[in-house]
Amino acid sequence: MWVPTLGDLQPRNILLTTQDDSLLRVGLIDFERSELGPAVRDFARLADIWQGRPDLFEAFFTGYGRPVTDGDRQRLRCEAALDAISGIAYGHTHDDPELLARGLRTLRALRADTFI
């Protein structure tokens, strides 16, 4: 399914506004790469948070409103590989160690077959 995607969904592009330990608003920034794409496209960058924690992956998709299909998992692996390579290249040339490290972690997890 094709949906509007941010193209750069990652923790540093999510703004949370809180007051007295209560979440008031969630906002997104950095729409430079936004476009129509597969529904799991934006999850590729969030997957780094789930590494080694399949319970978090399942909890996220439970909250997403539908179970994860085998097609979702396969597409997510492909999107993650492409995003990792892009992140490594960008991180290296723009001195962004966080992006570089995430890309390398993702490729290691994909290679070891421990990614989702």
C-alpha positions as CSV (number, residue, x, y, z in Angstrom):
1,M,0.0,0.0,0.0
2,W,1.3,3.4,-1.0
3,V,0.9,6.2,1.5
4,P,2.4,9.7,2.2
5,T,5.8,9.1,3.8
6,L,8.2,11.5,5.6
7,G,11.3,9.8,4.2
8,D,13.4,10.7,7.2
9,L,11.5,9.4,10.2
10,Q,13.9,9.1,13.0
11,P,14.0,10.1,16.6
12,R,15.8,13.4,15.9
13,N,13.0,14.5,13.6
14,I,10.2,13.9,16.1
15,L,9.4,16.8,18.4
16,L,7.6,16.1,21.7
17,T,6.1,18.8,23.7
18,T,5.5,18.0,27.3
19,Q,4.2,19.8,30.4
20,D,4.3,18.4,33.9
21,D,5.4,15.0,32.6
22,S,2.4,14.8,30.3
23,L,2.8,14.4,26.5
24,L,0.9,17.3,24.9
25,R,1.9,17.1,21.2
26,V,3.9,15.1,18.8
27,G,5.3,16.8,15.7
28,L,7.4,15.9,12.7
29,I,10.1,18.0,11.0
30,D,12.2,17.6,7.9
31,F,9.9,16.9,5.0
32,E,12.6,17.3,2.4
33,R,12.4,13.6,1.4
34,S,8.6,13.2,1.7
35,E,6.8,11.4,-1.0
36,L,4.3,8.6,-1.7
37,G,5.9,5.3,-0.8
38,P,5.3,1.9,0.7
39,A,3.7,2.1,4.2
40,V,6.8,0.5,5.8
41,R,9.3,3.0,4.2
42,D,9.3,5.3,7.3
43,F,9.8,2.4,9.6
44,A,13.3,1.5,8.2
45,R,15.0,4.2,10.3
46,L,13.0,3.5,13.4
47,A,14.0,-0.2,13.2
48,D,17.3,0.7,14.8
49,I,15.4,1.2,18.0
50,W,14.0,-2.3,17.8
51,Q,17.3,-4.1,17.3
52,G,17.5,-7.0,19.7
53,R,14.0,-6.2,21.0
54,P,11.4,-8.1,18.9
55,D,8.9,-7.3,21.6
56,L,9.2,-3.6,20.8
57,F,8.8,-4.4,17.1
58,E,5.6,-6.4,17.8
59,A,4.3,-3.7,20.2
60,F,4.8,-1.0,17.6
61,F,2.9,-2.8,14.9
62,T,0.2,-3.8,17.4
63,G,-0.2,0.0,18.0
64,Y,0.0,0.6,14.3
65,G,-3.3,-1.2,14.0
66,R,-2.6,-4.3,11.9
67,P,-0.3,-7.3,12.2
68,V,3.0,-7.4,10.4
69,T,2.8,-9.5,7.3
70,D,5.7,-11.5,5.7
71,G,5.6,-9.0,2.9
72,D,6.0,-6.1,5.4
73,R,9.0,-7.8,6.9
74,Q,10.6,-8.4,3.5
75,R,9.9,-4.9,2.3
76,L,11.2,-3.4,5.6
77,R,14.5,-5.4,5.2
78,C,14.9,-4.0,1.7
79,E,14.1,-0.4,2.7
80,A,16.5,-0.7,5.7
81,A,19.3,-1.9,3.4
82,L,18.8,0.9,1.0
83,D,18.5,3.4,3.8
84,A,21.6,2.1,5.6
85,I,23.8,2.5,2.5
86,S,22.4,6.0,1.9
87,G,23.0,6.8,5.5
88,I,26.6,5.6,5.5
89,A,27.4,7.6,2.4
90,Y,25.7,10.7,3.7
91,G,27.1,10.3,7.2
92,H,30.6,9.9,5.9
93,T,30.6,12.9,3.5
94,H,28.7,15.2,5.9
95,D,30.5,14.3,9.1
96,D,27.4,12.8,10.7
97,P,28.7,10.1,13.0
98,E,25.2,9.2,14.3
99,L,23.9,8.5,10.8
100,L,27.0,6.6,9.9
101,A,26.8,4.4,13.0
102,R,23.1,3.6,12.5
103,G,23.8,2.6,8.9
104,L,26.6,0.3,9.9
105,R,24.5,-1.3,12.7
106,T,21.7,-1.9,10.3
107,L,23.9,-3.6,7.7
108,R,25.5,-5.8,10.4
109,A,22.1,-6.8,11.7
110,L,20.9,-7.6,8.1
111,R,24.0,-9.6,7.4
112,A,23.7,-11.5,10.7
113,D,20.0,-12.1,10.0
114,T,19.1,-10.5,13.3
115,F,17.2,-7.6,11.8
116,I,13.5,-7.9,12.6
